[in-house]
């Protein structure tokens, strides 16, 4: 879904966010003054039921938060998610999303108390009047995080926009300019991990194929087995990757043979907390040494996995699974082939 939205952006096709007054249960096309535009569906919202999406669409248009609450009757979690992604923007007025979240909680409490008293919901009346709480509006980063957690798509801004300055400082190359480089050139590339594949190879060796999406296009990466000790853990457990490698020509496209990989969020945090030089040093320290590369995570002993059914040995990283949930969990955004650990 993310790759499709990014392709639409690059082709000049606007993608409109979820909106309680315009979105349908399925994705739709709208005619605006600027031309045809794609509107994201209500069904994109995590946890929304088909019945809730149908009721919201049937009741359009709405004039206030109480209006969809009374006529569409969304659950509190659904209402909160709609507010967090800005789907009630036209009804917001001078209020912030945090104000609307407070109002939604009050509406839910009022409806629950009324139902407990006389078994009826407060339909047809203004049960709660929204007022400004003084809470600040969600920051752009908080809004982006909400979109990723709730929609699994970064709609209002591209996920990589927050890292453009860092990538310029590091001298990274984006997908649009990668095709201009010559085979054999060393390069840094970065992006959202869009897919990971580990197909079976006749030789028995393992090759990891990764595709990154950086807003300007797609970057194809390949990690051969001699790089896995240094890279595999990061590749499978990070949603945002920064990769050092060598350019190769494959047909009409350029592919990067990966030698080292970092979690881009960790590099960005080092820059934010300690300055640009710290990020540069982090890349320098983490570069693979000529003598045996350190395993990832650092200090872990070499691993072998016996296959009890056949007496064979599995690849050391065949059992890797996702680490604990992050916010947002960017690994959910990418496609993985059946053979991909993690």
N, C-alpha and C positions, 0 to 999 in steps of 0.2 A: 504493500500500500504506500509506504513512504517513497519508494522508487518511482511509482506511478505519479504521485503528487509532484515530486521533484522534476520529472520529465515534463509534466504539464507546465510547471513554472518556466522551465527553460524554453519551451515552445510558445510561451506567451499566452497560455490559457489560464486565466485566473481561477484559483480554487477558493471558494467561499467557505467560511467556517460554519459550524452547526449553529442554527438560529431557530428559536422556538416559533418564530412567526413565518419562517420560509422553508425550513428543512422538512423533507418528507421521510417516511420510514426507510426508503432506499435512496441512493444517490440520484440527483436530478440535475437538469440543465436549466439555467435561467437566462432570460434575455434582459440585459441591462443597457444603459446608455453607452457603455463601452463595448457591447457586443455580447456574445454567448459566454457564459461562465458556468463552472461546475460547482454545485452546492453539495457539501458533505451531508450524509444521511444521519437521521436520528439514531439509527441502528448502530452507528459507529461508536456511540457512547457506551463505555464498559458497564455491564450490569443492567442496562435498560431492557425491559421485556417487550415483546412484540405488541402486547396489549397497551402498554404505556406509550410506545411510539405512535401507535394508531390513534389513541385518544388525543395526544398532543397535536398531531396533524389535523385531526378532525375539528379541533376547537379553534384553529387559527382564524383570525389574528387575536393576539392578547394585548392588554393595555397596562397590566401591572403584574407583580409577582403573585398577588392573591388570585388573579384571573386564571392562569393555568393551574394553580393549586386547587381551586374550587371546581373547575370544569374538566381538567384532564386528570386530576388526582394522582400525580406522580408520587412514588415513595420518597421518603426523606433523602436516602442516598442518591437517588436519581436526580432530585432537585438540586442537591449540593454539587453534583458533578456538572450539571448543566450550568450552574452559576460559575463554578471554577473555570470552565473553558470559555466563559463569556457568551454563552448561548442566550442569555437574557439581557444582553447589551442594550437592545432597543427599549427595554422596560426599566433600565437602570436609572436614567436621569442623572442627578447629581450624586447618587449613592455609589459607593465602592462595592466591589465584589464581596468584600468582608462584611459590609452592611447587609447585603442581600443574604449572605450565609446566616447571619444572626436572625434576620427576618424569617428565613425558612425554618429555622429551629423553633422560633416562636409560633409560627403557623402550625407546625407539627404538634407542638405541645398543646396549643389551644384546641386543635381538632381532636386530639386524644382525650383531653379532659372533657370536652363536650360530649364525645361519644360515650365516655364512662358515665356521664350524668344521665343523659336521656336517649342514648343509642343513636343519635343523629349527628351527621357532620355539619359544620357551620356553612351550608351552601347559601348563596344569595346574599351574603352580608360581608362587610369589610371587617374581618375579625382582628386584624393587626394592621397598624399604621406604621409604615417604615420611616425611620428617621436616621439621620447621619449619626454614626457612633463616634466619629473622630478617628477611626482606624484608617491607616493609609491604604491606598490601593495596592494590589499585588504588583510586585515588580515584574519587569519583562521576563526575567529568569524564572520567577515563580509561575508566571502564566505559561511559559514554555514547558516547565516541568509538569504542570497540570495537564496540558495537551498530550504530552507523551504518556503519562500514566493513565489517562482516561480514554484517549483516542488512538494511541500508538502512532500518531502522526503529528509532526510539527507544522502547524498551519500558519500561524501568525508570523513566524520567522523561521529561518532554517537553523537547525541545531548547531551547525558549524559557525554561524555568525559570531558567536561568543568567543571563538578561537582564532579569528582572522588575524588579529594583532600578534598573537603569540606565534602563529605559523609564519608570518612575515619575518619576525625576529629570528626564527629558527632557519629560515631559508627554504621552507617547504614548497613543493610544486603541486599545483592543483591539477585535476583531471584534464581541464581544457588546454593546459600548456604541456602536459606530459607527452602528448603525441609529437611535439616538436623536438624532443630530446633524442640523442643518438644512442644506439645500443652500446652498452658498456659504461654509460655515465652513471655515477653514484647519485642517489636522489633520496630525499625525504618526502613521503606522502602521508596524508592523514584523511580520515573520514569516518562516517558511521558504517559499522560493519553490516552490509546488506545481505550477504550470504556467505556460508561456509560449507565447503564440500570436501569430503575425503573419500574419493572413489577407490575401489579395489584396483591394485596395480599388479601386473603379471609377475613382476620381480619380487613381490612381497613387501617392498619398501613402501613407506607411507608418504604421500604428498598431500599437503593441505592447500586447497584453492580458496581464496578469499576475494570478495568484491567489496570495495569501499565506495560509498557515495558521499561526495563532498559539496554538493550544491551546483558545481559546474559540470558534473558528469560522473562517470564510473571509473574506478581504478581497479584493474585486475592484478592480484598478487598471487604468487606461488611460493610456498615454503617447502623446500626439500628436507629430507630427513636429517641432514647434518645441522640444520638450524633449529630443530625441534626442542632440544634441551634449553636453548636460550629464548625461544619464542612461543612454544605451543601453549603454555599455561596462559600467557597474556592474550594470545589470539583467541582462545576459546572462552575466556572469562572477562573480556572487556568489550563494551559496546562501541566505544570510541577508540580508534587505534591511530598511533603514530608509528610509521614503519620506515626503517632505513633499508635500502636495497640497491640493486643494479638493474638498469633498464635493459630489457630484451625486446627484440622485434618478433612478433608472432602474427604472421599474415600482415594485415594492414594496421594492426593495433600494437601498442606498446604494453608490455607486461613488466611488472617489477618483481624480481626474485628477491624475496625478503631475507634479510640477514639478522635483523634485530627488531623487536617490537616493544612499544611502551603503551601503557594506558594513558591516553591523551588527557583525561581528567586529572590524573595524578601529576602530570607535567604542568598542566595549567594551574593546579593548586600550589605547586612549588614556586611558580612564577609569581602568583598572586601574593603569597605569603613572604617570599624572600627576594623577589626581583628577577629580572631577565637572566642575569648571570647564573643564578641557581638552576634555572631550567636548562641552560646550555651545559652546565657541569653535570647535571643529571644524565643527559644524553651521552656525554663523554665517558662517565664512569660506567654506564650500562653497556657500552659497546663491547661486543664479544672479543675476547682475548685470542691471540694466535694459538696458545696452548689450550687444552680442553676447556670449553665454555662452561661456566657455572650453570647448574640446573636451575630451573624456575619452579617453585620459589627457591630463593637463594638458600644454599646449605642443605637442601633435601638430598638424601642419598639416592643413587641410581635405583630405578624401580623396574621390576619384572613382574608380570602378571601371569601365573600359570592357568591354563585352561583345563579344568578338572575333567572335562568330558572327552578331550582328545589327547591330553598330554602335551599339547603345544603351548607356546608362550605367546601371549598377546602383546601388542604394542604397549609401551609403558604408559601412554596417555589414553588408552582405550576406555578407561573407567572414569574419566573426568566428568564431573557434573557441575552445574552452576553453583557458584558460591551463594552466600546469603543475599537476600533481596536488597537492591539499592534503590535510591530515589533520584531520578527515575531508573528503572531497570532497562537499560538500553539494549541488552542482549535479546529482549523479546522482539525487537524491531526487525531482526534479520532472519533470513531463511537458512535452515540447516538441512543438509542431506541426511538420510538415515544413518550414514556411517560416521556422523560428526559427534564426538564426545562433547558433553557440555551443551 
